[in-house]
Amino acid sequence: MSEDNIIDAEFEETPNEETTPEVVEEQTQPTDEYQPNERIKVLIVGKGYIGETLSNFLAIDEENVEVHSINREQVNYLDRQDLLTFFINYENEGVKFDHVVNCVGYAGEQNIDDAKDNKELAYYLNAIFPITLASVVQEMEIPSLIHIGSGCIYTGISENENGWKEEDIPNFGLNNEESSWYSKTKHASEMALTSSFKNVYSLRIRMPFSEVPSPKGNRNLFEKLIKYTTILNEENSATYLFDLHNTIYNIVVSNEIPYGIYNVVSDGKFSPALFVEILREKGDKLKEAGIIEEVSDLDRYELVNLEQFKEKNLTKENRSVTIVDNGLVKEMINIEYANISDKEFLSGIIDQYIENIKIVKTND
């Protein structure tokens, strides 16, 4: 199983004292004095897999939402002044944003092991840049920053039967010597954002997937698993991107959701064994779409438990294997989430993914 893979990578130590994350209930709600634009203006920072799919999703409601997006070719993420100047220029042209969504992050070209080999860049993009962006958003008096965080700052089984809650102290981040560098950087950004800024939504996602192929074929969870030979057969929380995007949409149009940390994962648990079972049932379709060369390729998968996976030394860094509780966000935003334990649902998404791959190959 691959790591959480925060997947809008735009680029190819803090103290060790235990710090309790900001509890969402203690955060303030958007101020009543704030009056949004007639059409809510949203800036999406990052044009990777999540950024692009989110832009397309929000643009569907063009009557109420005006979507803007930028990437590193337009703004130097490493230069705060350049970032601030960009916002000032936008405002001088009459565009005052209601929300900024940070979809920038570093997860490596292949997987999160790359973060260990590029520690400085990973730390800057995952830990420093979100704080820099939040400070600019605050200076420009923009009402909110929506940050795409990660639930991979937990591992193992929680005492809560539904998984780790937002207020639980992360056990796979800065305070754990065995956690990955990637997880440490994501934990660092969450701590800084929620302790220093009162207008931030930090949305923890895990192992994102959807029916939409990623441009480079390496960002969707499906794409990662299909390429592997040995797969960690442990159930995990995962995020269907429609659920994430629908959550963000409801945040930006409601202006009533309290700021704070939210676990934004789909209902149920993602099972690698079920995923492989579905793939094998769709062998002919996968071959027709050019995703595999031969149906027999599907026989190569070896499903192993966590102990066996570690013995094989397949990764440089440890992986987060866990379930997080999405009860709080569902309480705050009354929408239904997909059940990723449901074979019929997962099979349908994979069918759509296969059809979209065929379209992409046809257009190429």
N, C-alpha and C positions, 0 to 999 in steps of 0.2 A: 504494500500500500504506500502510496506517496504521501508526503507531508502535506500540511494544510495548503501550501502553495498560494500565497497571496499573489494574485496573478496579473497585476497591472504593472509589471516591471518595465519602466521606461528606459532602463539602462541594462546593455548586455552586461571603562566600566563605571557603571554608576554604583552608588552605595549598596551594600548587601543587606541593610536592615530591612526586615519585613515591613512592608507598607500596605495597609489595607486599601484597596481601590475605592474611589469615590462611589458611594452607593447611589443608585439612580434616584431613589426616593428623596435623597437630600439635595439633589440638584434643583435648580429653579426652572420654572416653566418660562417659555418665551414671554417677554414683557407685553403687557396690554397696550403700551404706548407705541409698539411697533405696528406700522401700517404697511403691509406688503404692496408691491407694485400691482397694477391692475392685472397684468400677466406676470405671474411669479417668475423671477429671473434666477436661473440656476447656472452656476459655473462649475463644470466638471474639469478637474485638473488631472490630466492623464488620459491618453487615448489608447491604452492597452485593451485587453480583452474585456475587463469589467467596465472601463470607461466608455468604450464604444457601444457595448450592449446596453449600458445604462442610458447613454445619450439617445439611442434609438427608442428605448422604452418610454422615456419621459416625453420625447417629441411627439408621441402618439396623441397626447392631450395638448395639441398646439393652441387650442383656444384659451387654455388657462396657464400653460407653462411655456416659457421661452428658454431654450437650452443653448448654452455656449460651452465650448470646450477648448482646452489648450494642451499642448505637449511641450517637450523640452526644446523643440525646434523654434518655438515662439517665445519661450521664457527660459532663462537659465535658472534651473532649480537650485543651483549651488550659490546663487547670488541673491541675498535678501533684497538689496536695493533694486535690482532688476525686476524682481517679483513685485515689489511695492509700486514701482513706476508703471508696470503693466496695469495694475488695478487703478492707479490714478488716471492713466490715459483713458481707460474704459469709462471711468466716472465723468471725465471731462467731455466725453462723447455722449453723455446722457444715460449711461447704463449703470445703474446701481443694483448690485446683486442682493437677492434675498437669502440665498444659500450658496455655499461653496462646498463641493464634494471632493474629498481627496482620494483619488484612485491611483496614486503613485506608490510604488513599493518595490522592493527588491526581493525576488524569490529565486534568482539564478536562472541560467539559460536552460538547464536540465531539471534541477530540483534544488532544494534548500541547502544541499551540501556545498553548492557554489558560494553561498554566503560566507562559509568558513574560509574559502580561498580569496574572497574579496571583502574582508572584514570592514575596511574603512568605508567603502562605497555602500555596503549593506547597512552599516550603522547610520550613515548620513541620510540615506533615502528612507529608511524605516523608522529611525528615531529622531534625527535632527530636523529633517525637512518638515514633518508634520507640525513640529513646534514652531518652526519659522513661519509656515503658512498660517498657523493659528494666530501668531502675533500680528501678521499683516492683516488678517481678517478682522482682528480686534481693533487695530489702528484705523482701519477703513470703516469701522462701525457697521460691519455686515452682521446681521442678526445671528447667523449660525454657521458652524463648520461641521460637516458630516464626514467623519473619518472612517475608512475601511480598515478595521483592526483585525485581530485574529484570535480564535479560540484555542490555538495550539500552545497557549501559555499554560495549559493544564495537561495532565496525563494521568492515566489510571482511573480507578473507580472512586466516585464521590460518595460520601455518606448519604447524600440526597439521592433518592431512587431515580429521579429524573435527570440527574447529571449535575455538573458544576453550575452554581448560580453566579450572578454578576458580582455579588459581594464576597465570594470566596477568594481567599488569597491565592494567587497563581502559584502552582507547585512545579512549573516547568518553564521558568523564566529566569530573572536575575538572581533569584535566591537558590537556584539549583545548579551545581557545578556540572551535572550531566546533561543539562538541556542544551539544545542547539544554539548556535550564535544567532540564527534567524529568530528563534523564539525569544531570546534575550532582547533583541532589538525591538520586537513587537511589544514586549512587556514594558520596555523603557518608554516607548512613545505613549502607551496608554497611561502609565503613571504620570508622566509629565503633563499630558493634555488635560486629564481629569482633575489634577491637583492645581493647575495654574490658570485654567480658563473655565469660565462658567457658561460658555455658549457652544459647547461641543457635544455632538452625538458620536460616541465611539461604538461602531457596529462590529462585533466580533463574528467573523464568518469562519467556516472550515471547509476545506476540500471542495471548492466551487465547481459546478458542472451545469451544463444546459444542453439543449438540442442544437446550439449554435457552435460550429467549429471555430477554434481560435485561428487567427491569421497565420501563425507560424506552426500550427499543429502541435503545440506543446503546453497549452495553458488550461485546457479543459481537462478535468479529472479523467474522463473517458479516454482521452488521447494518451495520457500518461500510463494508465493501466494496460491499455492494449499493447503498448510497446514493451512492457516488462515480461520477463520469463518467470521470475519468482515473485509472488505477490503475498504480502502480509495479510493473512486472513483473520483480521480482527475488526469487529464492528466499530464504527466511528460515526460521530455527527458529520453531516455534510450540508452544504447550502446549494439548493437549486436556485439559479440566478433570478428566475422570475420572482421568487419569494423575497430575495434581497431587494430587487428593483421596486417591487410593489411596496415594500416597507419604506424605502426612501421616498417614493412618490407620496405616500400617505403622510410622511413627516413634513414634506415641503408644502403640501396643499392645506394641511390642517392648522398649522401654527399653534397647536395645543399640546404637543407631545413634550413631556419634560426632558430637558437635556440630561445626558449621562451615558452610562454603558449599557449596551443591550447585546445579548446573545442572539444573533440572527442566523439560526440554522433551521433546516426543514424538520418536520415531524419524523419520528422513527429513527432508524439506524441504517447506515449504509453498510451492506454486506458484500464484501469482495467475492465470496462464494456464489452469491446470487447473481452478481454481475457477470461472472465467468459463465455461469449456467445459461444466462440469457444470450451471451455472445455465441455460445456453442449452438444454441437453437437458431441463430441467425447467420450461420456460416455462409450460406449461399448469397445472402444479401450483402454481407461484408465483402465477399470476394467480388461480386458484381460492381460494388462501389469503389473497388481498388484499395480498400482499407487493409486487406490481407491478400497475400498472393494465392494461397491454397487453403481450403477448408481445414486441412490437416494441421495448419499452423496453430489452430486453436487447441491442439492437444499438448502444446508445449508448456502451458501454464502449470506451475507448481504452487499450490497453496500451502503456506506454512504458518505456524503459530509464532507468537512474539519471541519465544525462547529460541526456536529454530532459526528465525530471521536474524537474530543477533549473532548466532553461532556462524552464520554464513559470511559475516562481515561485508555485507553488500553496500553499506552506506558509511560515510565518514562521521555522520552525526546521528545522535539518537532521534527517534521519531515520537511525536505526540500521538498517543492512542487513547481516545477518551470520548465521553459523551458530555455535552453541555446542555443545560436546561433553557429552553426558549419560552418558558412560561411568562416571563415579565413582558417581553415585547408583544406577545399575543394578548396580554391583558391591556396594554396601553393602546395597541392598534388592533381593532377588531376585524382581522382578516384571517382567512384560512390559509394554512401552509400545506404544501404537498407532503405526502407520506412516502418517504424514500424506502421504507421497508416493503411497500406494496409492489409486488412483481409486475402487475399489470401497468402501473404508472411508469416504473422504470423501463419496462419493455417498450412502452409507447414513446418515451423520450429518446431511447436509443434508435428506434425506427426513424424518428424525425431527424436525428443526428445523421443517420446514414443517407437519408434523402437530401439533406443539406450539403453533405460532402459531395454527392453526385452533381449537384447544381454548381458547386464551386469548381469542380473539375471540368465541367462542361464550359463554364465561363472562361476558364484558363485556356 
